[in-house]
Amino acid sequence: MKRFGSSLLAMLVTFVVLNGTALAKDICLKDNFDTTYVFRKVAPLRPGGAIPLTGMSLFGTQVAPVDGTAILNAAGTQTRIGLFNHGLANGLNNFTVEWSGDATFAGKGAFDSSGSFNQDGDITFSVIDCRTVVVP
């Protein structure tokens, strides 16, 4: 009986781990400045929760690391996302982006490209098919 309980527990743990991995999905976005953002294996977002975002931004042949966080309000109706784009190694500016959107991360917000912690302009994100993204 003890051996059966251990096997059952091991199967349950494996199922939970594999199911969590299977639920993770890729998210690809394009902004109104023609920059593409790719996030691989994004964890499911739950109401009242937060998830880390790591990925890359692609602008022409330039690729830069991106990191941030997404949160979903307790009602499960609005997602808020904040990102930091690391572009200095490519001779570009670092910038931050913050926006509100739906569960797909599509939405509208603002960016700061001057480091002033003030809004430098508006930005809009739409979801694109990750299979169409080519990483240079």
N, C-alpha and C positions, 0 to 999 in steps of 0.2 A: 504494500500500500504506500509506503514511504517513497519507493522508487517511482510509482505512478504519479504521486503528487509533485515530485521534483521534475518529472518529464512534462507534466501539464504546465507547471510554472515556467519552465524553459520555453515551451511552445507559445505561451501567452506573451512572454517578454519579446520573443522573436516577432510575433505578429504585431505587437504595438510598435516596435522599432521599424519594421518594414512598412507598416501602414503609415507611420509618420513620414517616412522617406517618400513613400509613394504619393502622399498628399502634397508634398512640396512641388512647386511648379516654377517654370521660367516665366518671367514677366519682361516684356520689351515695350518701350515707350518711345515716342518721337515728340519733340517739342516744336513750337512754332518757329524756331530758329534752325530747323533741320538737323538738330543733334539727336542721336539715338542713344537710349539708355538700356542696358542689358543687365538683368538681375537673374542669376541662376539659382534654382532650388530654393525659392522663397517659401518659407513656412506659412501655413495657413494663419490668417489673422482672425482673432476671436474678439467678440465684443468686450470692451474694457481692457484689451491687451495691447502689447507692443511687440514688434519683431524687428530684428536688425536687418538692414539691407546692405549688401555688398555687391559691387558689380563694376561696370565700366561705362564710360560715355564715349561715343564715336562721332567725330565731326570730320568729314572727309577721310583723310588717312591718319588722323590723330586719334589716339586711344588714351584715355586717362582713367585712373581708378576713381571710384565713387563709393562713398559710404554714407549711411544714414539710418533713419528709423521711421517706421510706419506705425501709427496707432489707429485703433478703431474705437469710436465712442461706445459707451455702454449700451446704447440703443441699437448699435450695429448698423447705423445709417450713414455715417460719415467717416471717411478715412482722412487722416492728416499725415503728410509725409514731409520730412526734412532731409536734405542731402547736402553733402559737401563734395565738390568736384576738385580733384587734385590735378591741375593742369600745368603747373610750373615746369615740370620736367620736359614738357613739349613746347615751352616758350609761350604758353598761353596763361591767362589769369586763372587763379583759383576762384571759385565762386560758390555761393550757397543758393539753394533753391528751397522754397517752402510752398506747399499748396494743399488744398483740400480737394478730395475727389470721392469716387465711389469705390466699391470693392475691387475693381480692376486697376485702380490707381489713376484712371483718367480724371482730369480736373484742371482747375485754374489756380494760379497763385502769383508769387512774386519771386524775383531773384535779386541778389546783391553781388555785383561783380567788382565793386570798388573797395570792399573791406570796411565800409562805413557802418555796417549793421543797419542800414536803411535801404528801403526799396529803391532799386535802380530801374525797374521796369516790370511789366507783366509777362507771364509765361503761361502757356497752355500745353497740356500733355494729352496725347491720344494713344491708345493701345495699338500696337502693330503685331503682326505675326512674327514670332522669333525665328521661324524658318527662313524668313526673307533677309535676315541680318547677316552681313558678311563682315567678319572681324579682320581688319588688315594685318 
